[in-house]
Amino acid sequence: MDRIFTVRLSEDDRAVEILDQTLLPNEIKYLRLETAESIYEAIFSLRVRGAPAIGIAAGFGMFVIAQQVERTDFEGFFEELSRAGEYLCSSRPTAVNLSFAVNRMLAAAKKCGRGKAEQLPVLKAECTAIYDEDRAMCRAISEYGLTLVKSGDGILTHCNAGALAASEYGTGLGPLLLGKEKGYDFHVFSDETRPLMQGARLTSFELDHAGIDVTLICDNAASLLMKQGKINACFVGCDRVAANGDTANKIGTRSVAVNAKYHGIPFYVFCPSSTIDFSCRSGDDIVIEERSGDEIKHGYFSRPVAGENVKCYNPAFDVTDAELITAIVTERGICRYPYTQSLKELFG
């Protein structure tokens, strides 16, 4: 996406700069996050979202926060930085990239084992590495994913897993964006993705900006399109993959997978290795974030769509069973069921 970035470290190293995705597609606005509280709020409120982008923001954020730590001795510095990391991780508990990046920054600090002055260049190098590795990862995932489809295919997407959710290309949209650069023509059907409308606000915006043929559909229209033969494959990202291949992604993903299975359509999950949590045995162990019902009643509506006393249940994610997933595409290669075997073989 020309001249649009998702997350980066400011030139003066004092802030995390992000594209406020809550304002898309109507306004392109960048925010400067200088405090732990503002970084927490941006992650919690989905101003920055998508597992890889959240991890990058957390890495940069830990470096920004480290500069503000008052204690200069190692023990005091590490203690304060650890508390800040725990605070950031509490903003989005389901997205494993968040804790992955925070723990990686803490590990770098612990390995350095010296005072604040010596820590800062080490931490800057580490958060920069997280960003650079994500760029390489996105490219690799996109290349592998492109081998699964052909020009002219109809692709169904759910939520947003493109460059807006990562550093470059993204995961679930990466093959489409890379394919466009290589001359492929795709017909993309983008689920609106209620209640936060990431498919409508973000995916359709991003694909249209890239010159890819995209049609926005209501979430509950996907099954009809499958029956009509307009969908050749389903592409989604994810926020966590358990050791058995069960996958947590935006609410509604499981419904897409069930429908795809019924209609004999391949359902592909795209993710970086950092999203695979081998300590999590199955989807039953994944903590599902529950968000305010106001997002259902009030979000993106000028007036409430349900009465004040009507209760709401608003899980942010669901878990797609491993048996429903045709393949999991990573930067190291493509895994297929049974994932307890293929993921272990690929990642050791």
Phi and psi in degrees as a GROMACS rama.xvg file:
@    title "Ramachandran Plot"
@    xaxis  label "Phi"
@    yaxis  label "Psi"
@TYPE xy
-60.0633  130.004  ASP-2
61.0558  18.0577  ARG-3
-122.087  125.08  ILE-4
-118.501  158.89  PHE-5
-96.6649  -51.1431  THR-6
-152.844  140.42  VAL-7
-159.607  166.206  ARG-8
-86.3795  136.239  LEU-9
-64.7984  158.676  SER-10
-61.4444  -30.1658  GLU-11
-89.9198  4.39399  ASP-12
66.9435  9.12135  ASP-13
-99.1401  -2.46638  ARG-14
-153.921  157.772  ALA-15
-97.1589  127.202  VAL-16
-105.417  129.48  GLU-17
-132.516  155.439  ILE-18
-82.32  124.122  LEU-19
-76.2074  99.7426  ASP-20
-77.9039  -9.66487  GLN-21
-70.5681  -16.6952  THR-22
-95.4138  -12.414  LEU-23
-72.0784  149.24  LEU-24
-94.1124  6.56541  PRO-25
-83.8723  -20.713  ASN-26
-148.515  133.269  GLU-27
-102.657  109.29  ILE-28
-136.494  136.026  LYS-29
-105.708  143.36  TYR-30
-114.931  146.45  LEU-31
-108.717  114.464  ARG-32
-104.968  114.841  LEU-33
-112.461  -8.84682  GLU-34
-127.967  162.015  THR-35
-60.4658  -38.4971  ALA-36
-64.6682  -41.4328  GLU-37
-71.6323  -33.7263  SER-38
-68.5932  -43.6269  ILE-39
-57.5633  -49.2204  TYR-40
-61.7685  -40.192  GLU-41
-65.3894  -38.4892  ALA-42
-72.1531  -47.1068  ILE-43
-62.5445  -41.079  PHE-44
-85.2427  3.11296  SER-45
67.5783  23.9741  LEU-46
-66.1838  -36.3929  ARG-47
-118.852  130.59  VAL-48
-152.254  167.677  ARG-49
98.5357  129.394  GLY-50
-53.3709  -50.3016  ALA-51
-63.0301  -41.9079  PRO-52
-65.271  -37.9725  ALA-53
-62.1476  -42.5187  ILE-54
-62.7393  -42.367  GLY-55
-63.3554  -45.0891  ILE-56
-60.8881  -39.4779  ALA-57
-66.8055  -40.1708  ALA-58
-62.8283  -50.3928  GLY-59
-61.1267  -39.8275  PHE-60
-62.1783  -40.863  GLY-61
-63.3135  -36.0487  MET-62
-68.2333  -42.6084  PHE-63
-61.8009  -44.4015  VAL-64
-66.0995  -38.182  ILE-65
-57.5114  -35.0402  ALA-66
-67.5466  -20.2834  GLN-67
-96.3133  -6.47741  GLN-68
-64.5322  130.863  VAL-69
-81.0139  -37.2211  GLU-70
-69.3311  135.362  ARG-71
-106.493  -17.3272  THR-72
-76.3744  156.917  ASP-73
-60.4031  -49.0819  PHE-74
-59.9598  -47.8373  GLU-75
-66.8784  -41.9986  GLY-76
-61.4932  -47.4255  PHE-77
-66.4961  -35.958  PHE-78
-63.7425  -46.1191  GLU-79
-66.1827  -40.999  GLU-80
-66.371  -37.1151  LEU-81
-63.6557  -41.2114  SER-82
-63.0165  -40.9048  ARG-83
-63.7253  -39.8355  ALA-84
-64.69  -41.1369  GLY-85
-63.184  -38.8755  GLU-86
-63.6495  -46.8814  TYR-87
-63.2088  -40.89  LEU-88
-62.3706  -27.4435  CYS-89
-74.1031  -9.5249  SER-90
-72.1947  -37.2228  SER-91
-143.268  84.1425  ARG-92
-66.8138  -22.558  PRO-93
-78.0125  -32.7137  THR-94
-76.8442  105.384  ALA-95
-68.9874  -25.1407  VAL-96
-59.8871  -29.5831  ASN-97
-63.3208  -55.2821  LEU-98
-67.5495  -32.6359  SER-99
-59.2085  -47.5706  PHE-100
-68.6076  -42.9311  ALA-101
-60.6043  -47.4277  VAL-102
-65.6996  -32.9748  ASN-103
-67.116  -40.6252  ARG-104
-65.4293  -40.7204  MET-105
-65.9426  -37.8626  LEU-106
-64.1889  -38.6872  ALA-107
-65.1957  -40.2754  ALA-108
-64.7867  -42.6383  ALA-109
-66.3384  -38.9278  LYS-110
-65.6027  -37.163  LYS-111
-62.7582  -47.0558  CYS-112
63.6997  23.9314  GLY-113
-127.09  -174.734  ARG-114
-73.8115  179.986  GLY-115
-57.6331  -43.5674  LYS-116
-59.2727  -39.6688  ALA-117
-78.4137  -24.5027  GLU-118
-72.0951  -39.0471  GLN-119
-59.0758  -47.2353  LEU-120
-65.0769  -32.0805  PRO-121
-65.1388  -44.9231  VAL-122
-68.7494  -35.8668  LEU-123
-64.4631  -42.1085  LYS-124
-62.4869  -37.6623  ALA-125
-69.0998  -45.1004  GLU-126
-69.3813  -32.065  CYS-127
-66.0948  -38.4297  THR-128
-64.7634  -39.8161  ALA-129
-58.5205  -43.1479  ILE-130
-65.5248  -48.7379  TYR-131
-63.8032  -38.9107  ASP-132
-66.1641  -34.2942  GLU-133
-66.3155  -38.9288  ASP-134
-61.0821  -45.5937  ARG-135
-66.0613  -38.5458  ALA-136
-62.676  -45.8417  MET-137
-60.1003  -40.9047  CYS-138
-64.5964  -43.1067  ARG-139
-66.0449  -44.9244  ALA-140
-59.7531  -41.6381  ILE-141
-63.3756  -40.3127  SER-142
-64.5798  -45.5152  GLU-143
-63.8398  -43.1116  TYR-144
-63.5173  -33.4907  GLY-145
-65.7529  -21.8699  LEU-146
-74.9724  -11.826  THR-147
-91.3447  -9.50257  LEU-148
-134.051  172.119  VAL-149
-132.367  161.479  LYS-150
-59.3665  136.969  SER-151
97.411  -9.96544  GLY-152
-67.1405  150.009  ASP-153
-95.3731  126.504  GLY-154
-119.951  130.036  ILE-155
-98.1365  131.812  LEU-156
-118.225  154.367  THR-157
-134.159  136.031  HIS-158
62.845  -148.914  CYS-159
-138.157  124.97  ASN-160
-138.049  44.3277  ALA-161
-106.092  -153.774  GLY-162
-62.8381  -26.0133  ALA-163
-67.6128  -20.5688  LEU-164
-102.13  6.05648  ALA-165
-152.389  -154.716  ALA-166
-92.7315  -41.5863  SER-167
-160.572  136.479  GLU-168
68.1044  -48.7746  TYR-169
86.8055  -162.953  GLY-170
-111.559  -75.8759  THR-171
-63.1985  -28.285  GLY-172
-99.0814  -7.91886  LEU-173
-54.4186  -47.3609  GLY-174
-61.9353  -31.3939  PRO-175
-71.831  -43.3674  LEU-176
-68.1919  -42.3873  LEU-177
-66.9627  -41.4131  LEU-178
-59.7195  -39.1803  GLY-179
-59.8601  -42.5475  LYS-180
-62.2521  -29.8114  GLU-181
-94.6676  4.99595  LYS-182
96.2573  7.44008  GLY-183
-73.9858  148.932  TYR-184
-115.396  121.397  ASP-185
-119.212  152.396  PHE-186
-113.302  104.999  HIS-187
-100.255  133.509  VAL-188
-110.792  115.628  PHE-189
-101.986  113.505  SER-190
-60.1058  137.347  ASP-191
-61.8058  -34.0486  GLU-192
67.5013  72.5724  THR-193
-66.8186  153.685  ARG-194
-93.0536  -8.25476  PRO-195
-94.5954  -0.738585  LEU-196
59.921  36.7523  MET-197
-64.1113  -32.2504  GLN-198
-68.9784  -41.1852  GLY-199
-71.7589  -49.9218  ALA-200
-76.9693  -34.5979  ARG-201
-110.216  -55.6002  LEU-202
-64.3234  -47.69  THR-203
-64.5279  -36.4407  SER-204
-62.7116  -47.607  PHE-205
-66.8957  -44.2292  GLU-206
-69.4774  -40.7438  LEU-207
-62.7402  -40.302  ASP-208
-62.2725  -31.9986  HIS-209
-85.6048  -2.32667  ALA-210
81.7594  22.793  GLY-211
-96.5211  137.914  ILE-212
-65.3926  112.738  ASP-213
-131.111  137.458  VAL-214
-123.038  124.156  THR-215
-82.3584  133.499  LEU-216
-130.582  156.511  ILE-217
-67.662  149.336  CYS-218
-53.4859  -41.2943  ASP-219
-82.3456  9.97607  ASN-220
-95.3393  -9.7759  ALA-221
-60.1665  -42.5745  ALA-222
-61.889  -40.1704  SER-223
-61.9604  -44.2835  LEU-224
-62.3065  -37.2893  LEU-225
-63.2966  -45.3595  MET-226
-61.8968  -33.847  LYS-227
-77.4629  -4.65774  GLN-228
79.6159  19.2684  GLY-229
-90.1276  -9.41852  LYS-230
-111.559  123.835  ILE-231
-100.755  -20.8464  ASN-232
-163.58  154.484  ALA-233
-113.618  131.972  CYS-234
-117.993  123.92  PHE-235
-138.032  155.934  VAL-236
-91.9267  -162.204  GLY-237
-163.768  162.599  CYS-238
-106.745  -20.1265  ASP-239
-162.77  139.242  ARG-240
-119.563  125.481  VAL-241
-78.3505  167.558  ALA-242
-60.8578  -26.5302  ALA-243
-91.2411  1.74467  ASN-244
96.6669  -7.90833  GLY-245
-59.034  139.254  ASP-246
-129.937  127.842  THR-247
-94.1474  127.9  ALA-248
-148.216  179.189  ASN-249
-50.8245  141.293  LYS-250
-51.2834  135.605  ILE-251
104.057  -15.9316  GLY-252
-63.4218  -41.1745  THR-253
-61.5309  -38.2514  ARG-254
-62.4392  -40.2578  SER-255
-61.4526  -44.0217  VAL-256
-64.8919  -41.55  ALA-257
-62.2138  -45.3067  VAL-258
-64.2081  -40.5444  ASN-259
-63.4755  -41.5754  ALA-260
-60.6606  -44.0419  LYS-261
-62.5625  -38.3249  TYR-262
-92.7767  3.07725  HIS-263
70.6149  32.3323  GLY-264
-105.739  131.44  ILE-265
-63.0358  139.071  PRO-266
-120.494  112.298  PHE-267
-110.585  134.686  TYR-268
-108.366  130.824  VAL-269
-113.75  127.647  PHE-270
-157.386  151.031  CYS-271
-77.6105  159.544  PRO-272
-60.8136  -26.6051  SER-273
-66.6128  -16.8087  SER-274
-85.8662  -12.6325  THR-275
-85.4868  120.779  ILE-276
-109.628  94.7371  ASP-277
-71.5727  -14.1674  PHE-278
-79.6229  -10.9664  SER-279
-100.874  110.807  CYS-280
-68.3531  -40.4937  ARG-281
-152.876  176.623  SER-282
-62.3527  -21.7732  GLY-283
-64.3469  -21.0604  ASP-284
-93.2738  -2.07423  ASP-285
-84.9276  126.197  ILE-286
-76.2578  122.752  VAL-287
-95.685  120.363  ILE-288
-69.6747  129.88  GLU-289
-109.105  130.917  GLU-290
-113.294  170.899  ARG-291
-61.5898  140.549  SER-292
-65.9859  -16.1147  GLY-293
-60.235  -28.0166  ASP-294
-63.7059  -31.2789  GLU-295
-79.2601  -43.8283  ILE-296
-78.1368  -39.5611  LYS-297
-112.642  -26.1409  HIS-298
-58.1313  124.793  GLY-299
60.2267  23.7716  TYR-300
-123.051  144.531  PHE-301
-73.5212  -26.753  SER-302
-135.785  154.966  ARG-303
-57.9733  144.607  PRO-304
-102.32  3.37307  VAL-305
-148.607  158.163  ALA-306
-65.0713  157.397  GLY-307
-59.8319  -34.5865  GLU-308
-89.1529  -1.27263  ASN-309
-74.8886  125.804  VAL-310
-76.0586  152.519  LYS-311
-128.72  145.916  CYS-312
-121.215  118.631  TYR-313
-132.294  69.7105  ASN-314
-69.8943  136.34  PRO-315
-78.2836  -23.2819  ALA-316
-134.098  163.244  PHE-317
-133.436  171.782  ASP-318
-114.015  123.029  VAL-319
-90.1898  124.328  THR-320
-63.8016  142.08  ASP-321
-54.7748  -34.3661  ALA-322
-65.3657  -19.0793  GLU-323
-89.4318  -9.27014  LEU-324
-97.2949  122.276  ILE-325
-69.4017  -42.7203  THR-326
-159.521  150.465  ALA-327
-111.135  120.409  ILE-328
-102.394  121.462  VAL-329
-122.062  176.353  THR-330
-71.2318  -14.5595  GLU-331
-97.4727  -11.6852  ARG-332
149.482  -171.716  GLY-333
-108.667  126.106  ILE-334
-105.208  146.403  CYS-335
-130.749  162.361  ARG-336
-63.4534  139.554  TYR-337
-81.0702  131.398  PRO-338
-75.3014  -22.8421  TYR-339
-58.3444  -29.1268  THR-340
-90.7715  -51.2592  GLN-341
-68.5303  -39.1655  SER-342
-66.2144  -40.0809  LEU-343
-64.9536  -41.4737  LYS-344
-63.6479  -37.832  GLU-345
-77.9114  -36.2877  LEU-346
-110.959  -7.13218  PHE-347
